[in-house]
Amino acid sequence: MESIRRLAGVVAGELGSAAAMRRSRAALGTLPQLAEVAHGDQEDVTAQLEALARIITQATDSDSAVIRVRDAAGRFLETRAVVSSHGDAVADAIGSRTQLSDEHAPDRDGGTSRAAISRRLREAGMPPTEFNLDQESQEEDDGPRMRADLDHAEIGFGEHEIVGIDEAPASWSPAGQRILRELSARTVAAFPISSRYGRHAVLYVVRTTARPFDDVDRASIRIVTAHAQHVIDRHVSVQQTSRAIDAARSAVLLLGEALVAGVRTQRTLRFLPRLFHEMFGGAGVRAWRRERDEVLTLVAGSGQLTSDGATDALLGAFERPLQLELDTRSHPHVAAITFDGYGDVRIGMEFELDGGRTLGVEEQRLTVDVAARVQEALYSAGHAAAQQVQLERVRSLQEIVATSHERLSEQHVVDTLLEQVPILYGARGAAVYLVDDAGSLQCRGAIDLPAAVVESLEGTRGWVPEATGSDRTAVVAVQRMGSDERISERLREVAQSEGIADHAAALVPLSGREQTLGLVLLTFARELPLEFDDVATAGPAGMLGAFGRQIGSSLLNARRFERERQHRNRTERLLENERENSRQVRALHEVSRAFANSLSFEETLDAAAEAMADRLDIDAVWIRTLDDRGDSMLLRAFHASYPELATALERMVAAPEPREDPITVEVVQSRRAVLITDPDDEQWA
């Protein structure tokens, strides 16, 4: 037995040595990969951290690895990289975070004050050994307080190893517990990742079995944490250096890039006074907006200006965009510059300088440069917003066309046009006219239009181009309904009398197969929307022209369907009459054939009963005749439409009936049919 034990010990030692050698070789095999991470792309930090997590799982023969990094403010521990043998099952763990700061602690100036910024700059250069959870240090520090209930293993304070986990530790945060459950963790090694810039991190190495980590594993983990620190600090250093070098330029470019990315134009215009105020240190800045009708509107302001209204410098700048107007005659000096927005809108900025200061040459160039970049950004943002609106309109018009083709109802097409088209283009009123068989316009529906305006287009075709081709589908855009000669004289007169001569209108033809089928009339209280000046929208080959052709096609399909439906109904009625005649002929034929084939009175009566049940579509028929003595009515023939009830029904009527029965007397004497609707009527009782 002792020999066996010694032999088992030798075998166990050899197996352990072999396993250690295998892990050592696996760890050494990851050195080229570590070199690739060290010299790889410095921009994609997430990819580098994922590569390090993959390396440590290979080097330690583990199942999963997670790297969690603190955010810039030090308030959260965020999951940045997860590598696991579970595959995509833990993908949702990316981005999960654990709150580190105590929100219930008193505010220690963690905002944007000078003291808070200075504190963060000092912390950025703090050595890693000075960052600890000492309570006295927390009380002396004026930053956000660390939560006291956090597990040190979860947030990376010191090296920790947890073996034999059955359930996620209750001291871990919900996000940390979820990560351990998703990874089926039985053994976890948590190693800290230091940072010179306060972006401390933690590395979890997870095994699904209760197998502890040995010295080789810990050495490999420490190597990877050192590389992770290098990756994180290198990225933060590059970012901070870039911001320090391009601080002034970034302030201008960032605004333009944000606008191009989709920042709302109005919000940006409200931000511009603050930007100019910080750049030039003026006493006050105001942003103005001039519409197409030359109306000036104050958008936003910062500080106080001497004048209440627009200054002369601003009015002059509106005539010369992107040219700085500097009024040195006024005290303090006033500067103004304007630039174009999207559409026929112009934006103006005016600002007063402190004391007797004036703008230098470089500041004047910077002002023009800022205005030019803001103009480009505003145009890009406005154009993108307009394209998005246009795309939504195209989708809505396509849905209208699809619905019209599906329903195949002329009135449904009219109702859909009145319900949706005015909303899409912001029209005040709308009407739909269709050409009748006589070639005249007839209103099929209208909303928010005077009755006289609706009637003025009925019975006329003066607006319809007589030529075929693209002119037939061209949208007629009318800036003033009371003076445009392209519409009928009667409509112009009605517009004058109804007080809407200054309103704009758009006539969208509905055509198909080289014929005009109708039109959609849209009226606007002010000027026409810009879309109706765009050839791509209102031209013969534009979007609205194509929409009118598709709606015209749906109208033709609806009319064809209605004709086919009426023709089908007439055919069905004719077929039903023919079927009725056929049933009558077939019933008479059955009776005649039965009598001719057998010359039997009983068989003839049976055939007559069956034919009557089938012909009249009734449940049962029976025939009675007088007996030889003439005292009673005997059952001679019986037929039931439902065979399963035939026996029971025949038994009910099988008994002879006296000749004096009221029903029998009435039928024999009057020689006519008797209809009984109330069995309890005393007349037949």
Protein Blocks (a to p, Z undefined) as FASTA:
>chain_A
ZZmmmmmmmmmmmmmmmmmmmmmmmmmmmmmmmmmmmmmcfklmmlmmmmmmmmmmmmno
pabdcdddddfkopaccdfbdcdfklmmlmmmgopacdfbdfkbccehiafbfklmmmmm
mmmmpcfklpccbfklmmmpccdcddfkbcfklnopajdddehiabdcfkbcfklmmmmm
mnopabdcddddddfklpacddddddfbdcdcdfklmmmmmmmmmmmmmmmmmmmmmmmm
mmmmmmmmmmmmmmmmmmmnopafklmmmmmmmmmmmmnopabdcdddddfkopacdfbd
edjdfblbdcfklmmmmmmghiacddfkbccdddddddddehjddcddddddehjbdcdf
klmmmmmmmmmmmmmmmmmmmmmmmmmmmmmmmmmmmmmmmmmmmnopaklmmmmmmmmm
mmmnopabdcdddddfkopacdfbdehiafklmmmmgoiaklpcfbgcjklmpccddfbl
klpckbcfklmmmmmmnopmmpccddddddeehiafbdcddddfbdcdfklmpmklmmmk
lmklmmmmmmmmmmmmmmmmmmmmmmmmmmmmmmmmmmmmmmmmmmmmmmmmmmmmnopa
klmmmmmmmmmmmmnopabdcdddddfkopaccdfbdcdfblklmmmmmmmmmpccdfkl
mklmmmmmnopacddfblklmklZZ
